[in-house]
């Protein structure tokens, strides 16, 4: 398992032994991720000139690049959440590095969904982890609402899937 101190990526954090999160890596940090054994990069940024360059460089390094654009002013749709879980539930993608710009808001919300659906965390615990990772609780409060609504409104079809490593 990677340690936080091994990489220079802003807000880099360990989710579990095959799942990592953080802010936007620069081109040199993609090399760090490759050298650390990461196999798949999942980019949540929706409108950045850096995305094409990141994808090109990641693929040159032999990394799988998956683009799942999420805006920060609209909550993700059902199919976007489904796509996220189809990525993280597929062991052929492991180890995974998930990022948005800061690794705090969009990334934090999806990790909170993951924690509740796959790790059995409460919404309070998942939200506490979001805050600890720098979640912008005033500007992005609709993401907090989504975390608390997820167990009631969206999780049943995700939680009940048979997934993950056997």
Residue pairs with C-beta under 8 A, 6 or more apart in sequence:
1 14
1 16
1 17
2 14
2 20
2 36
2 37
2 95
3 14
4 12
4 13
4 14
6 32
6 36
7 22
7 29
7 32
7 33
7 36
8 29
8 32
9 22
9 23
9 25
9 29
9 32
9 33
9 99
9 103
10 22
10 23
10 24
10 102
10 103
11 21
11 22
11 23
11 102
11 103
11 104
11 133
11 134
12 20
12 21
12 22
12 23
12 103
13 20
13 21
13 22
13 103
13 133
14 20
15 21
15 98
15 111
15 114
17 95
18 91
18 94
18 95
18 96
19 88
19 94
19 95
19 96
19 98
19 114
20 38
20 95
20 96
20 97
20 98
21 97
21 98
21 99
21 103
21 107
21 111
21 133
22 97
22 98
22 99
22 103
22 107
23 99
23 100
23 101
23 102
23 103
23 104
24 45
24 48
24 50
24 54
24 99
24 100
24 101
24 102
24 103
25 32
25 33
25 41
25 54
25 97
25 99
27 53
27 54
27 57
30 41
30 54
30 57
30 58
30 61
30 63
31 61
33 41
33 63
33 97
34 61
34 62
34 63
37 95
38 63
38 95
38 96
38 97
39 63
39 64
39 93
39 94
39 95
39 96
40 63
40 64
40 65
40 66
40 87
40 93
40 94
40 95
40 96
40 97
41 54
41 58
41 63
41 64
41 65
41 66
41 96
41 97
41 99
42 66
42 68
42 84
42 87
42 96
42 97
42 98
42 99
43 51
43 54
43 55
43 65
43 66
43 67
43 68
43 69
43 99
43 100
44 68
44 69
44 70
44 98
44 99
44 100
44 106
44 107
44 110
45 51
45 69
45 99
45 100
45 101
46 69
46 70
46 71
46 72
47 69
47 71
48 101
51 67
54 65
55 65
55 67
58 64
58 65
59 65
64 93
66 87
66 93
68 80
68 83
68 84
68 87
70 76
70 80
70 100
70 106
70 110
72 100
72 105
72 106
72 140
73 142
75 142
75 143
75 146
76 84
76 109
76 110
76 146
78 154
81 110
81 113
81 154
81 158
82 157
82 158
84 110
84 113
84 114
85 113
85 114
85 117
85 158
85 161
85 163
87 93
87 96
88 96
88 98
88 114
88 118
89 161
89 163
89 164
91 164
91 165
94 165
98 107
98 110
98 111
99 107
100 106
100 107
102 134
103 133
103 134
104 130
104 133
104 134
104 135
104 136
105 135
105 136
105 140
105 143
106 143
107 133
108 129
108 130
108 133
108 134
108 135
108 143
109 130
109 143
109 146
109 147
111 126
111 129
111 130
111 133
112 121
112 123
112 126
112 127
112 129
112 130
112 147
112 150
113 126
113 147
113 150
113 154
113 155
113 158
115 121
115 125
115 126
115 129
116 122
116 123
116 126
116 147
116 150
116 151
116 155
117 150
117 155
117 158
117 159
118 163
118 164
121 129
123 147
123 148
123 150
123 151
126 147
127 135
127 144
127 147
127 148
130 143
130 144
130 147
131 137
135 143
135 144
137 144
